[in-house]
Amino acid sequence: MTLVRVAILGGGYAGVRAVQEILRHDLDAEIVLVDRGHYHQVVTEMYKVAAGAEQPSGVQFPLRRLLPASPRLMMLQAEVQSLDPRERIVRTDRGTVPYKRLVLALGSAPEYYGVAGAEEHALTLRYLDSAVRVRRRLRSLRASGGGRVVIVGGGLTGVQLAGEIADHLAKDIHISIVQATPAILPEEDEELASYVERELVQHNIKIYRGEPASEVLPHSVKLTSGCEIPSDLTIWTGGVRANQIPQEAGLPCDGRGRVLVDAQLEVEGHPGVFAAGDIAHIPSPDGKHALPPTAQLAVQEGLQAGRNIVRVLRGDEPQALHARVLGTAAAIGDRHGIANIGRFRLTGRAGHAMHELALLRYLYGVGGLGLLRREAYLSWSRPPREELAAPPQHRAGSSA
Ligand SMILES: Cc1cc2nc3c(=O)[nH]c(=O)nc-3n(C[C@H](O)[C@H](O)[C@H](O)COP(=O)(O)OP(=O)(O)OC[C@H]3O[C@@H](n4cnc5c(N)ncnc54)[C@H](O)[C@@H]3O)c2cc1C
């Protein structure tokens, strides 16, 4: 019996769901999951790690634990370097992986919009290693008596990071947010965005609205208005662009490098190659724009890509994705937050609780009760937040 080789590239929100879905079915298929790490990272919670409110172990989970033990599953920890869709091979730093079917789920990277010095002088929260670098810098600022932090980007990530830092390190750290558009959270309900702005201002966070950053220097951020904000630590949360591997492989992509797929998530002109998550340009139901790069959609897309792999292996036609946007929720520090779910607009503790519930829902979906129990144990045994955020001299030997 010859097994069909299915390669899944990326073990993030989309990739893990695709693998889990395929493994639920009894198929003559061998699955190879390729990721540069052997952990699944909960990217949406990186701001907590950065601010010292969460341990790194609380936002990354071994892929082996999330996926069922199966002789049909092989995991390859390797850096994907390129793709040859004609030869049907993936090149990695640990050799080539031939495939018959493919799911591209390599996610995205920070988008700097050509702002000079941003990549060199700003840190990001894209993956755990970068969030841990922010955490270390905040700690050393605190140890040296305080400092100024500039967050470039007033979207969900930027405001949550600012709120969390302000709640835990407020007396030593002065925070500014730079937002290119006239309001923070431009895609959010206006009332909820105003609520967040009031909360941030009450936390003494300075907001520069409608002023894009034009240059990031080692110790300041320049705005297009000519204003220059001194900065000891600049954090870039200004947006993402798709992973470039599909574009470099000559697959059809949009202007932002996202691979073009049809409603079934199949790459145009490449039957049997699917894409899901931030890497893909997936048409919205009305076909007018692309679905946004969010975790909740990446999960649904990964599941559908997995289902469609199963369908094509069985000789059936792939089915269209029916994406459901459930809403948004964000935490502003320990006690406040917003949620925009269906008809409901929640603020304060209720908004915060919805944000935490959304996380639990995700953890349950990806790792079942086992993962929830592990999280409950970790949060019960975690040191108090102040201790996590304390300067290094009080915590000799700490690594993050
Ligand atoms: C800081 C931050 C905060 C966010 N907050 C929210 C939020 O609050 N709510 C929300 O809905 N969305 C949020 N998002 C968006 C959300 O995280 C993404 O939409 C989601 O992660 C996309 O899932 P994905 O599977 O496409 O990519 P990822 O989850 O990023 O997974 C990609 C995987 O591919 C692997 N990989 C990448 N390149 C390579 C390579 N060359 N070789 C091998 N492996 C590779 C990575 O290790 C990773 O495991 C946030 C994003 C960021 C950056």
The ligand as a Tripos MOL2 file, in Angstrom:
@<TRIPOS>MOLECULE
LIG
   53    58     1     0     0
SMALL
NO_CHARGES

@<TRIPOS>ATOM
      1 C1          1.0810   40.1560   18.7930 C.3       1 LIG1
      2 C2         -0.1590   39.6530   18.1100 C.ar      1 LIG1
      3 C3         -1.3900   39.7040   18.7850 C.ar      1 LIG1
      4 C4         -2.5490   39.2230   18.1750 C.ar      1 LIG1
      5 N1         -3.7360   39.2890   18.8630 N.ar      1 LIG1
      6 C5         -4.8430   38.7700   18.2880 C.ar      1 LIG1
      7 C6         -6.0820   38.7610   19.0040 C.ar      1 LIG1
      8 O1         -6.1700   39.2840   20.1170 O.2       1 LIG1
      9 N2         -7.1570   38.1740   18.4140 N.ar      1 LIG1
     10 C7         -7.0720   37.5800   17.1660 C.ar      1 LIG1
     11 O2         -8.0670   37.0130   16.6780 O.2       1 LIG1
     12 N3         -5.9140   37.5790   16.4640 N.ar      1 LIG1
     13 C8         -4.8090   38.1580   16.9890 C.ar      1 LIG1
     14 N4         -3.6330   38.1570   16.2970 N.ar      1 LIG1
     15 C9         -3.5870   37.5320   14.9730 C.3       1 LIG1
     16 C10        -3.3660   36.0110   15.1220 C.3       1 LIG1
     17 O3         -2.3560   35.7450   16.0450 O.3       1 LIG1
     18 C11        -3.0110   35.4160   13.7660 C.3       1 LIG1
     19 O4         -4.0740   35.7240   12.8820 O.3       1 LIG1
     20 C12        -2.8210   33.9100   13.8700 C.3       1 LIG1
     21 O5         -1.6740   33.6120   14.6300 O.3       1 LIG1
     22 C13        -2.6780   33.3090   12.4630 C.3       1 LIG1
     23 O6         -2.5320   31.9250   12.5830 O.3       1 LIG1
     24 P1         -1.5870   31.1700   11.5470 P.3       1 LIG1
     25 O7         -1.7650   29.7130   11.8120 O.co2     1 LIG1
     26 O8         -1.7800   31.6760   10.1670 O.co2     1 LIG1
     27 O9         -0.1050   31.6160   11.9470 O.3       1 LIG1
     28 P2          0.7370   31.3460   13.3420 P.3       1 LIG1
     29 O10        -0.2320   31.0590   14.4130 O.co2     1 LIG1
     30 O11         1.6420   32.4580   13.4280 O.co2     1 LIG1
     31 O12         1.4860   30.0160   12.9690 O.3       1 LIG1
     32 C14         2.4970   29.9680   11.9920 C.3       1 LIG1
     33 C15         3.4240   28.8210   12.3340 C.3       1 LIG1
     34 O13         4.3540   28.6680   11.2740 O.3       1 LIG1
     35 C16         5.6560   28.4990   11.8010 C.3       1 LIG1
     36 N5          6.5760   29.0340   10.8060 N.ar      1 LIG1
     37 C17         6.5670   30.2670   10.2670 C.ar      1 LIG1
     38 N6          7.5190   30.3810    9.3320 N.ar      1 LIG1
     39 C18         8.1600   29.1910    9.3010 C.ar      1 LIG1
     40 C19         9.2280   28.6620    8.5090 C.ar      1 LIG1
     41 N7          9.8530   29.3860    7.5750 N.pl3     1 LIG1
     42 N8          9.6260   27.3800    8.7320 N.ar      1 LIG1
     43 C20         9.0060   26.6180    9.6790 C.ar      1 LIG1
     44 N9          7.9770   27.0620   10.4340 N.ar      1 LIG1
     45 C21         7.5620   28.3280   10.2410 C.ar      1 LIG1
     46 C22         5.6630   29.2600   13.1050 C.3       1 LIG1
     47 O14         6.6320   28.7210   14.0010 O.3       1 LIG1
     48 C23         4.2320   29.0530   13.6110 C.3       1 LIG1
     49 O15         4.1300   27.9220   14.4490 O.3       1 LIG1
     50 C24        -2.4760   38.6770   16.8690 C.ar      1 LIG1
     51 C25        -1.2650   38.6450   16.1890 C.ar      1 LIG1
     52 C26        -0.1070   39.1470   16.7950 C.ar      1 LIG1
     53 C27         1.1970   39.1170   16.0440 C.3       1 LIG1
@<TRIPOS>BOND
     1     1     2 1
     2     2     3 ar
     3     2    52 ar
     4     3     4 ar
     5     4     5 ar
     6     4    50 ar
     7     5     6 ar
     8     6     7 ar
     9     6    13 1
    10     7     8 2
    11     7     9 ar
    12     9    10 ar
    13    10    11 2
    14    10    12 ar
    15    12    13 ar
    16    13    14 ar
    17    14    15 1
    18    14    50 ar
    19    15    16 1
    20    16    17 1
    21    16    18 1
    22    18    19 1
    23    18    20 1
    24    20    21 1
    25    20    22 1
    26    22    23 1
    27    23    24 1
    28    24    25 2
    29    24    26 1
    30    24    27 1
    31    27    28 1
    32    28    29 2
    33    28    30 1
    34    28    31 1
    35    31    32 1
    36    32    33 1
    37    33    34 1
    38    33    48 1
    39    34    35 1
    40    35    36 1
    41    35    46 1
    42    36    37 ar
    43    36    45 ar
    44    37    38 ar
    45    38    39 ar
    46    39    40 ar
    47    39    45 ar
    48    40    41 1
    49    40    42 ar
    50    42    43 ar
    51    43    44 ar
    52    44    45 ar
    53    46    47 1
    54    46    48 1
    55    48    49 1
    56    50    51 ar
    57    51    52 ar
    58    52    53 1
@<TRIPOS>SUBSTRUCTURE
     1 LIG1         1 GROUP 0 **** ****
